[in-house]
Amino acid sequence: MQRFEILDKDAMGRIGRLETPHGRIETPALMPVINPNIEFIPAKDMRKFGAEILITNAYIIYRTPELREKAIKKGVHGVLEVDMPVMTDSGSYQLMVYGDVEISNEEILKFQIDIGSDIIVPLDVPTPPDADYGTALSDLEVTLQREREALKLERGDRLLALPIQGSTHMDLRRRCAEEVVKMGGDVYPIGGIVPLMDTYRFYDLVKIILEVKSVLPSYAPVHLFGAGHPMVFALAVALGCDLFDSAAYALYAKDDRYLTPHGTKKLEELQYFPCSCPICLEYTPGELRRMDNDDKQRLIAEHNLWVSFEEIRRIKQAIKEDNLFELVECRIRSHPNLMFAWRQIREYGWLLEQYDPSMKHSFLYAGVESCYRPAVLRHHERVLNVELPDKDEIIISADEGVLADFYLRPAFGVVPIEMLESYPAGHAEIPPSELLEDEALEIAVQGLKRFLDHHSDRRFVIVASGKWLKFLKDLPENAVIKHDKP
């Protein structure tokens, strides 16, 4: 049975509906992590922040006699005192940190089923980044075997998550993705990526996501395991991730760290709160600093939740408005590692092309990364098939004030006069060429050269001046340049 329905799309991101035994959730969705052993922000209070689903650790419940007994009697929802979807982790995090757990894969799977988890997870092996190939392969084989064991269990209507592992070896990530698709899970978590985020290795994170997405079918809901910082949500959603879990809201608060979509602030550094959530409107940074530790940490954690769910809503609205690319291109400028990580989409244009809608309202240029959007690549391909006018010389002008058959626009290259009012090139807000990065013009000229080569039997006059002339060199023999200004 198909549990995931896609409602809206932009970039590789989507708004979707995921059906669970305890109700429907809308994605992108953030799952606050609830530690059943620690009293902090109660699970039953999470709805007020925007949570539709929670995640807790079945292994911790299993290993705590009092919680285990309560869970067997009342179920995991009774332990958390909620009637909303709950996903349970299997203890893989503890396995990664401590190297071993005192439970078998079959035991923890059956326990998750018995306590009524909505989404259950096998005891996969999260291999650290940069592990040697043999170790990563061995861990992957164990993970796949445990996932096959999970498929054999009777789980009723509970959803099964099949984690995708493989460390930083991309061929292993692809292989794992291929295998779990054959098995047929309900949710596909990408695991083992927390150490990459902790060390700002966003380049590797993006590479892993794109490699996995190149294998998974479009209808597969993807969970980015351990990604709980709002600064990565927009980027990850734009690459096709649907579910996130956050322990960061609590862990960061315990270290007086204040989350924003642009990064992390230390409470001691703040004189003003750059936020309008209920916490930041009621208190000043100085007032929080003077509080006792427990109250201070709880209030920072509440802010961290408010800002995290606000970012999820902002992303959903961006999808609705077809400007998720613009939001991402704004967010990646909060850290240079994010910006260079995102630029990898140049190598995966074919993949984004499969997901990104071909018709939108507008194209807002936000930097050189805008040149890598599918709309630009798609235009370069489609313009090759435009019918040419029946005349001896065809005019292509870089100045829209000059009457021409085609126009030369940054990034897009050749634009037919008939398309100057159409998306994407005609609905593109782009600064004047003299103010743009060189690459925006270089990409346009590359498209021009392809266009000229494609129509090698026709003659063209290129009208240009200023900065364009720097790049209009080595054109095919069927084109000549005419300066439109002295």
N, C-alpha and C positions, 0 to 999 in steps of 0.2 A: 504494500500500500504506500502511495506517495504521501509523505507527511509534510512536504515543504512546497509552498506555492509562492512564486515570485510575482509581485504586484507592480513595482516600478523599478526602473533601471537607469543608471548613469555611470559612465566609465565602466569598470567591472563590478561596481557596487550595486546593491539592490535592496529594496524594501520587500520583505517577505513575510509569510505566515508559516509558523512551525506548529504543528498540532502535537500536543502531548496529552498523557492521561489526565493531567490536572488543568487542562485548558490550552488555549491558543496563545502564543506569544508572537509579537511583531519584531522582526529583525530589521536592522542591526540591533542586537540586544546585549546589554551588559549584565553579567551575573555577579553580584557581590558575593565574596567568599565568606561563609559563616563558619567560624571555628566553634564547634559545639562544646569545647572544653573551656572557652574563655568568654566571660560575660563582657560584652562591649556594647555595640549597637544591636538591639534584639532583631532577629530575623523578621518578626512581625511588623517592625517599623520601616522595613525597606520599601514598601509600596509608596510611602509618602515622597521618597526621593525619585521614584520613577521605575523601580525594579518590577519586572514581570516574571522573573525567574531567578532562583538562587542556586548556588553550588556549595556543597559541603563535602567533608572528607569521610567516606564510609570506613576507611581504615582506622581513623581516630575513634569513631564511634564503636567499632568492633573491638578495639583494644582497651576501651574504657568500660569496665564491667557494668557500672550503673547506667551509662548511656546505651550500652548494647542491650541490656534487659528492657529498657524503656522503648528502644527502637523496635525490638521484636514484638512488643505488646501493642505499641501505638503507631509504629511506622516512623519513617524519617520526618514526615510532616508533623507528627505529634511531638517529636523531639524538638523541632524548631518552632512549633506552635504556629504553623502557617497552613493555608489551603491554596497554595500556588505551586507551579511547577518547581521541582527540585532536581538538579543534576548531582550525582555523587561521583567524586574521584575515588580511585581504587587504592591509593597509597603509592603511586608512582613517584610522587615528589619525595616522599620519605625514602623510597628506593634509591633515588638519585643522590640524596643528601647523605644517607647512612650506608648505602651499599647493599642493604638487605632489609627485608621485612618478614615478620613472623606470621605469614599467611600465604596460602597458595592462590593461584589465579582462580581456580574453580571455587574455592571457599569465599573469596571476596565478591565474585560475581553472584553467587547464590545468595549471599548476605544482602547485596544491593537489591536483588529481586525480592527477597523476603520482606525487606523494610519499605518496599513500595517506591523506590526511586523512579523518577520519570525518565531519566536518561542515565544509563549505566555504562561503566567504562571498564574494560579489561585491565589487568595489571601489566601495562606495557612498560618497556624498558627505555627511559629517556637517556640516550647517549649524549654526553657533553659535547659542545663544539670542539672541533679540531681533534677528536679522538682518532686514533690510527684506524685505517680502513678495516683491518681484521676485526677489531673490537666492535666497530660500528656495524659491520655485517653480522657478526655473531649476535649482538643485541637485537638487531632487526629480525633475525630468524626467530628468536625467542618471542618477540612481540607478535609476529605474524602467527606463530603457533598458538599463542594465547588468544589471539583474536578468533582463530578458527574454533578454539574450544568454546568461546563465548557464543558462537553461532549455533552450537549444538544444544544449548540450554533452552528450556521452555521459559520464555520471559513474558508471555502475554502481550499486552499492548505497550509495554515499555520500549523506549527507543534505545538503540545500541550505538554507542560512539566507538569508532574504530580509529585510534590515533595513528598518525603518520610520523614515523621516526626516520633516522638515517644520519644524524649529526649534521655536519657541514659538507657531506658528500652528496652532491646533487643527483648522481645516478642512483644512489640508494634511496633518496627521497622520492624520486620518480618511480622506482621499482615498488616501494611501499605503497605509494598512491595507486599504482596499477593493480596491486594485489588486493587492497581493501575495496576497490571499486568492483572487482570480480566477486568478492565476498558479499557485498551489498549491505552496507551499514545504513544508519539513519542520519548520523552526524559524523563529520570527519575532522577531528581536532588535529592541528599541527602542533606537535609537542617538542620539548627539548629546546625551546627558544628563549627562556628566561635569562640564561647567562649572556646571550647576545644583546638583549635589551639592557641588562644591567651594566654592560660595558660599552653601550652606544654603538654596537656593531650593526647598525641598521642596514648597511649594504648587504650583509649576509642574510639578515632577516628578510629583506625584500626579495633577494634571489631565491630563497627557499620557498616563499609564498608563490612566486611566479612559476617556479618549476613544478610545484604541486598543482597549482591551478591549471597548468598546461595539460595535465593528465586527467584531473577530475572532470566529470560532466557538469554542465552548467547548472543542473538542478540540485547539486550536492551542497547542503549547508556546511559551511566551514567554520570551525571554532579555532581561534588563535589562543592556545592554552597559555595562561599566565600573562597575557597582555592587558594590563590594567591601568596604564597611564594615558590620560586623555590626549597627550601630544602625539600619540601614534594612531589614534582611532580613525581619523579621516584618511590617512594614507592606507591603512590596512583595509578599510571598507572599500576604498577605490580599487584595491587589488583583489576584491572578491571575498573578504572575510565577513562573516555574518554574526558570530558570537564571540564575546570576550568575557573573561572573568577577572575580577579585581580583588586581590588581597591588598593592593597598594593603598587603598583608601585608609586602611587601618595601620599597615606597617609603616607607611610614611608618617602618619599622625603620631605614632609612638616615638618618632625621631624629630618631632616638631617641623615636619616638612609639609608644605602647603602646595597642593597641585594646581596647575593651570594648564590650558591647552597649549601653552608655549613653553612649558618646562616646569621646574620645581623651584620653589622659594623656601628659604629657611625663615621661620617665624621671627627670629632675632634680627633679620635683615629688613623686615617690613615696617614701614611707618604708616602705610595706608593699605587697605585691602583693595585690590583691583577687581572686585567682584561684587555683585549685588544679590548674592544668595542670602537667606534669612540669617545665617551666622555672621556674615560680613557686614550686614546692615545693622545688626544689634550690638556688635562688639568692635573695639579697635584692637590692633595688634598689641598695644601696650596692655590693655585689659586682659587679653588672653595670656600674655607672658606672666602676669601677676597671679594667675589662678593656680590652684593646686593641680598637680600633674594629671590626675584622672579626668577632671573636668576639662582641662585644656586639651588633652588628647582626644576626648570624645567630640569636642566642638570642631577641632581641626578635621577629624575624620568625617564629620557631618558635612563640612564644607567640601571635602574631597569627593564625597558622594554627589552633592549637588552639582558641582562643576563637571563631574564625569558624565552624569546623565544629561546635563545641559548640552554637552558636546555631542552626545549621541543624537539628541533631538535636532541640533543644528545640522548634523550630517544628513539626517532624514529629509529635512527641508531642502538642503542643497540637492539631494537626489530628485526631489519633486520639481525643483526649479531648473534642473539640467545644468547646474553649475558646481558639481562636485569637484571637477578638475580645478576650478578657480579656488575653491576652499583648500584643497590639498596644496596647491602651489603657494598659498599664503602660509599654511601651517609648516611646510618644510623649511621655511626661512627662519624658524625658531632655533634650528641647530644645523651646522654645516654637514654633519653626517647624515641627517635626514635628507637634505637637498641632494647630495651626491648619490644616496641610496635610491631616491625616486628616479633619478636620471637613467636608471637601468631600463626604464620602459622603452627607451630607444631600441633595445635589443629584442623587445617582445611586442613590437607593433602588431604583428600578425595575431597575437593572442588578444590584445585589447580590442582589435578590430572585430573579433567574434562577439564581444559583449556590448561595446559602446553603441548606443542608439545613433542612427545615421541622421536623424532630424532633431534639432534642438532650437531654442529661441535665439541664442546669441553665443558669440565666441569672444570672451574677454581675455586679452593678452596680459599675462601676469609675470612674464619673464621668459627666458629662453626655453624653459621647460614646456611652455605652451606649444612650442613647435613640434613636440613629440607626441601630441595628442592624435588619436586615430582620425579625427576630422581633417587634419592636415595631410596625413598619409593617404587617406581615402580620396581627397581632392586631387592629389598628384596623379593617382591612378585614373580617376574618372575623366579628367580633362583631356587625356590622350585620345579619348573616343569622341570628343566633340566635333561636330561637322564644321569644316572650314569654309569661309566665304569664297565665292567663285571670283577671284581677282588675281592679278599678276603679283602684287605685293601685299602681304598681310602685315598690318601694323600692330605691334605690341608696345604699349607705353607704360612707363613707370610713374607717369604723372597723370592722374585722373582728370586733370584739366585739359588734356590733349585728346582730341577725338581719335579713337582707335578701335580696332576690332577686338583686341584683347588687352588686358592690363596686367602689369607685374606688381604683385603685392608681397610684402614680407611674409615669409614662411610658406604661403600658399603657392607662390610662383605665378603661373599663367592663369588668369581669370577671364572667361568670356564676358563681353559687355552685357550679355543677357543675364549673367549671374551676379552682377554687382549689387543686386537687391535681395539675393537669396543666401540662405545658410549653406555652408559656413563662411566662405570668404566675404560675401556681401554683408553679413551680419557680424563681422569681426571688428571689434574696437582695438586698434593697434596704433601705437604712437608713430609719429613720422619716422621715416627710414633713417634720417640723420641722427636720431636719438636712440636707435635700437642697437642691441648687441649685433656684432658682425654675423654670428651664426644664423640669425633670423634671415638675413639677406643671402647668406651662403646657401641655405636650404632652398630658398626661393629660386636662386639661379641654377641649382642642381635640377630642380623641377623644370625650369625653362629649357635646359640643355636636353633633357629627356624628351620634352615636347618637340623641340626642333629636330632631334634625331628621328623621332617617330614619324615626322612629316618631312623627311629629307628631300622629297620631290617638289616641295613648295619653297617660295622665297619669302623671307621675313625682314622687316625693318624694326629694330629695337630702339625706341625713343627713350632716352634716359639722361640723367645728369647727376651731379653731386656724388654722394657716397656709393650709389649703385655702380658707378663706373669702375670702382675698385674691384668689383667682383665679376663684371661682365667682360671677362677675358677668355680667350681660347674657345670662342663659340664655334659651332659647326659652320661650314662654308656657306650654308644656305641662309645665313643671317648677317646683317650689317647693322652697325650702331650709328644712330643719329642723335647728336646732342640737342636737347630741346631748349637749352639755355646757353649763352656764351660762356 
